[in-house]
Amino acid sequence: MKEWECVEVKHHKDVGRTVEEWQKNGWRLHTYQATGRDVWITHYLLFEKGE
């Protein structure tokens, strides 16, 4: 059974670091979404783990 976790990242410079940390713990990035305008952009990373 698959597990899913959605992670909110506030600044674009933290996206890569967040993906690396989650991958080290066995998670795989499934989808990435960025929403907002101007300086208020939020990044959402959906990770999956398992079968």
C-alpha positions in Angstrom: 0.0 0.0 0.0 1.3 3.5 -0.9 1.7 6.2 1.6 1.4 9.9 0.5 2.7 13.1 2.2 2.2 16.6 1.0 4.9 19.1 2.1 4.5 22.9 2.0 7.7 24.8 1.2 7.7 28.6 1.6 10.8 29.6 -0.4 12.0 28.3 -3.7 15.6 27.9 -2.4 14.4 25.2 0.0 12.7 23.0 -2.6 15.8 21.1 -3.7 17.0 20.6 -0.1 13.5 19.3 0.9 13.4 16.8 -2.0 16.9 15.5 -1.1 15.9 15.0 2.6 12.7 13.1 1.7 14.5 10.9 -0.9 17.1 9.9 1.7 14.2 8.7 3.9 12.8 6.5 1.1 10.2 8.8 -0.4 9.8 9.7 -4.1 8.6 13.0 -5.5 5.3 12.4 -7.2 4.2 15.9 -8.1 5.2 19.5 -7.6 2.9 22.6 -7.6 3.7 26.3 -7.0 0.9 28.7 -6.3 0.7 32.4 -5.5 1.8 35.8 -6.9 4.8 38.1 -6.8 6.7 37.4 -3.6 4.0 35.2 -1.9 4.6 31.9 -3.7 4.1 28.6 -1.9 5.5 25.3 -3.2 3.7 22.0 -2.6 5.6 18.7 -3.0 3.6 15.5 -3.0 5.7 12.5 -2.0 4.9 8.8 -2.3 6.4 5.7 -0.6 5.6 2.0 -0.9 3.7 -0.1 -3.5 
